[in-house]
Amino acid sequence: MSSREFQERLARRARRAGITIRPELGARLEIYYRLLSTWNKKINLTGLSLSDFSPESLDRLLIEPLVAANHVLPAVTSLLDVGSGGGSPAIPLALALPEINLLMVEAKTRKSVFLREALRALGLTRGDVVTTRFEELLTKPRLHEAHDLLTIRAVRIESRILMSLQAFVRPSGEIFLFRTTAGASGTTAVTPPLAWKASYPLLEQASSLIVLEKRQVGYANRNVSRETLSDSEDR
C-alpha cells in the first residue's frame, strides 16, 4: 500500500470516529504503524494483523488513542503508560499531544527495544522507556504522584492493581482505561482515593474509554461506584 493510500484509509477511519487528522500527524502515525508492522514479523508486539492495513488494526492502534486524546485535560504534562507492548495507545497519544512527557513501562526486553526505536524514529524526545514490571517502580519514591495521567490497556484490571497504579498519579490526576466491549468481563470496585469520572465511546459500540479520577484526601469518599473495568484484548 502506498503512502497516499494509507493516508486516505486513515482519514476515512478518522471521519467515521468523528475526528480530523492533521497531515503532519498522519505522516508520523504512518511511520509508527509501518515500523510496528515490520517489527511485528519478528517479535509478537500485537495480535492484530498489520500487513493488510485492516480497518480493525487502524482503529485499535491509531484511531482509538486519537479519540481519547480529546478527553485529556489541557493541564496534563506527564503521561505514564503501563504495559506498553507495541506502543498503543501511548505513542499515538504522544504524537497527538506533543508537549506531553511520556514514560512507557514494559516488562519484556524485546518490546522495550522496539519502543525505544519507535521513539527515536518519530523524534519523540520527551519520551522514555523503562524495562520492568510496574510493581517494581512502586519502590521508587520519585515516581509517586509524579504523573498527571496514567493509561493502561490489555491488562485485567483488579482492585488491588488499581490501588497500586494510583500511587503514580497526582491528586486530581486521572487514569484512562482502554477496553473493548466484547473483551470486558467482571466487576471491579473503584475505591478511594479513586473515583469514577466518566465513560466515553471510542469506536461506536466496539470500545470505550473509562476515566477514573484520583481525589484529594477528604474528598475521595464521595461518589464511589462499581463498573466493569477489565479488558483482556490484545493491543
C-alpha positions as CSV (number, residue, x, y, z in Angstrom):
1,M,0.0,0.0,0.0
2,S,1.3,3.4,-1.0
3,S,1.6,6.3,1.5
4,R,-1.2,8.1,-0.3
5,E,-3.5,5.0,0.0
6,F,-2.6,4.7,3.7
7,Q,-3.4,8.3,4.4
8,E,-6.7,8.1,2.6
9,R,-7.7,5.0,4.5
10,L,-6.6,6.5,7.8
11,A,-8.6,9.7,7.0
12,R,-11.7,7.6,6.3
13,R,-11.4,5.8,9.6
14,A,-10.9,9.1,11.4
15,R,-14.1,10.6,9.8
16,R,-16.1,7.5,11.0
17,A,-14.9,8.3,14.5
18,G,-15.7,12.0,14.2
19,I,-12.2,13.3,14.2
20,T,-9.8,15.0,11.8
21,I,-6.1,14.2,11.5
22,R,-3.7,16.9,10.6
23,P,-1.3,16.0,7.6
24,E,1.8,16.1,9.8
25,L,0.2,13.9,12.4
26,G,-1.0,11.5,9.8
27,A,2.6,11.2,8.4
28,R,4.0,10.4,11.8
29,L,1.3,7.9,12.5
30,E,2.1,6.1,9.3
31,I,5.8,5.9,10.3
32,Y,4.8,4.4,13.6
33,Y,2.3,1.9,12.0
34,R,4.8,0.7,9.3
35,L,7.6,0.3,11.9
36,L,5.3,-1.6,14.1
37,S,4.3,-3.8,11.2
38,T,7.9,-4.6,10.3
39,W,8.9,-5.4,13.9
40,N,5.8,-7.5,14.4
41,K,7.0,-10.0,11.9
42,K,10.0,-10.7,14.1
43,I,8.6,-10.4,17.6
44,N,5.0,-10.5,18.9
45,L,4.1,-6.9,19.5
46,T,0.4,-7.2,18.8
47,G,-2.1,-10.0,17.9
48,L,-3.7,-7.8,15.3
49,S,-3.0,-8.4,11.6
50,L,-1.0,-5.4,10.4
51,S,0.2,-6.4,6.9
52,D,-3.2,-5.8,5.3
53,F,-3.7,-2.4,6.9
54,S,-7.1,-3.6,8.1
55,P,-9.8,-1.1,9.5
56,E,-9.6,-3.1,12.8
57,S,-5.9,-2.5,13.2
58,L,-6.0,1.1,12.2
59,D,-9.0,1.7,14.5
60,R,-7.5,-0.1,17.5
61,L,-3.9,1.1,17.2
62,L,-4.3,4.7,15.9
63,I,-7.9,6.0,15.9
64,E,-8.8,5.0,19.5
65,P,-5.9,6.9,21.1
66,L,-6.7,9.9,18.9
67,V,-10.3,9.9,20.1
68,A,-9.1,9.5,23.7
69,A,-6.7,12.5,23.2
70,N,-9.8,14.7,23.0
71,H,-10.5,13.8,26.6
72,V,-7.1,14.7,28.0
73,L,-7.2,17.7,30.3
74,P,-5.3,20.8,29.0
75,A,-3.2,20.9,32.1
76,V,-1.8,17.4,31.6
77,T,2.0,17.5,31.0
78,S,3.1,14.0,32.0
79,L,1.8,10.6,30.9
80,L,2.7,7.1,32.3
81,D,1.7,4.2,30.2
82,V,1.8,0.7,31.9
83,G,2.3,-2.5,29.9
84,S,3.1,-0.5,26.7
85,G,3.6,-3.6,24.5
86,G,3.6,-2.3,20.9
87,G,3.2,1.3,21.9
88,S,-0.5,1.9,21.5
89,P,-2.2,3.9,23.0
90,A,0.8,5.7,24.4
91,I,2.7,6.6,21.2
92,P,-0.3,7.9,19.2
93,L,-1.3,9.9,22.2
94,A,2.1,11.5,22.5
95,L,2.1,12.3,18.8
96,A,-1.3,14.0,19.1
97,L,-0.2,15.8,22.3
98,P,3.5,16.7,21.6
99,E,4.0,18.7,24.7
100,I,3.4,15.7,27.0
101,N,6.3,14.0,28.7
102,L,5.8,10.2,28.1
103,L,7.1,7.3,30.2
104,M,6.3,3.8,29.0
105,V,6.7,0.8,31.3
106,E,7.2,-2.6,29.6
107,A,8.5,-5.7,31.3
108,K,9.7,-7.6,28.2
109,T,13.1,-6.6,26.9
110,R,12.5,-7.1,23.2
111,K,9.3,-5.0,23.3
112,S,11.2,-2.3,25.1
113,V,13.9,-2.2,22.4
114,F,11.1,-1.7,19.8
115,L,9.6,1.1,21.9
116,R,12.9,2.9,22.1
117,E,13.4,2.6,18.4
118,A,9.9,4.0,17.8
119,L,10.6,7.0,20.0
120,R,13.9,7.6,18.0
121,A,12.3,7.2,14.6
122,L,9.5,9.6,15.5
123,G,11.6,12.2,17.2
124,L,9.7,11.9,20.4
125,T,12.4,13.4,22.6
126,R,10.0,13.8,25.5
127,G,9.5,10.0,25.6
128,D,11.3,7.3,27.6
129,V,11.0,3.6,28.3
130,V,11.6,1.6,31.5
131,T,12.0,-2.2,31.2
132,T,10.4,-3.5,34.4
133,R,7.2,-4.6,35.9
134,F,5.2,-1.6,37.2
135,E,5.2,-3.2,40.7
136,E,9.0,-2.7,40.9
137,L,8.6,1.1,40.3
138,L,6.5,1.3,43.5
139,T,9.8,1.2,45.4
140,K,10.9,4.5,43.8
141,P,9.5,7.5,45.7
142,R,10.4,9.9,42.9
143,L,7.7,8.3,40.8
144,H,5.0,8.5,43.4
145,E,2.3,11.1,42.5
146,A,4.5,12.2,39.6
147,H,2.1,11.9,36.7
148,D,-1.0,13.8,35.6
149,L,-2.3,10.8,33.5
150,L,-1.9,7.1,33.5
151,T,-3.0,4.9,30.7
152,I,-3.4,1.1,30.5
153,R,-4.8,-1.4,28.0
154,A,-4.9,-5.2,27.6
155,V,-4.4,-5.8,31.3
156,R,-7.1,-7.3,33.5
157,I,-7.9,-4.7,36.0
158,E,-8.4,-5.7,39.6
159,S,-9.0,-3.5,42.6
160,R,-5.5,-4.3,44.0
161,I,-3.9,-3.3,40.7
162,L,-5.8,0.0,40.6
163,M,-4.8,0.8,44.1
164,S,-1.2,0.2,43.1
165,L,-1.4,2.2,39.9
166,Q,-3.0,5.2,41.6
167,A,0.3,5.7,43.6
168,F,1.9,7.1,40.4
169,V,-0.9,9.7,39.8
170,R,-1.1,13.1,41.3
171,P,-4.2,14.2,43.2
172,S,-6.7,15.4,40.7
173,G,-4.9,13.3,38.1
174,E,-6.6,10.6,36.0
175,I,-6.4,7.0,34.9
176,F,-7.5,6.1,31.4
177,L,-8.6,2.5,30.9
178,F,-9.0,1.4,27.3
179,R,-11.3,-1.5,26.9
180,T,-13.3,-3.4,24.3
181,T,-17.0,-4.0,24.9
182,A,-16.6,-7.6,23.8
183,G,-13.5,-8.2,25.9
184,A,-14.8,-6.8,29.1
185,S,-15.9,-9.0,31.9
186,G,-16.4,-9.0,35.6
187,T,-17.0,-6.1,38.0
188,T,-14.2,-4.2,39.9
189,A,-14.8,-1.9,42.8
190,V,-13.5,1.6,42.5
191,T,-12.3,2.6,45.9
192,P,-10.9,5.8,47.4
193,P,-8.8,7.7,46.6
194,L,-10.0,6.8,43.1
195,A,-13.5,7.7,41.9
196,W,-15.4,7.1,38.7
197,K,-15.5,10.1,36.5
198,A,-16.8,9.2,33.0
199,S,-17.1,6.6,30.3
200,Y,-16.7,7.6,26.6
201,P,-17.3,5.6,23.5
202,L,-14.2,5.3,21.3
203,L,-15.5,3.5,18.3
204,E,-19.3,3.2,18.1
205,Q,-20.2,0.3,20.4
206,A,-16.9,-1.6,20.0
207,S,-14.7,0.1,22.5
208,S,-14.8,2.6,25.3
209,L,-12.6,4.8,27.5
210,I,-13.1,4.7,31.2
211,V,-11.8,7.7,33.1
212,L,-11.0,7.5,36.9
213,E,-10.0,10.5,38.9
214,K,-7.7,10.5,41.9
215,R,-9.4,12.6,44.5
216,Q,-7.9,14.8,47.2
217,V,-7.7,13.2,50.6
218,G,-11.0,14.1,52.4
219,Y,-12.9,14.2,49.1
220,A,-12.3,10.7,47.9
221,N,-15.2,9.1,49.9
222,R,-17.8,10.6,47.7
223,N,-19.3,9.1,44.6
224,V,-17.6,5.7,44.9
225,S,-19.0,3.4,42.2
226,R,-18.6,0.0,40.7
227,E,-18.2,-0.7,37.0
228,T,-16.7,-3.3,34.6
229,L,-13.0,-2.4,34.4
230,S,-11.4,-5.4,32.7
231,D,-10.0,-5.8,29.2
232,S,-8.3,-8.9,28.0
233,E,-8.0,-7.8,24.4
234,D,-4.6,-7.8,22.7
235,R,-3.1,-4.4,21.7
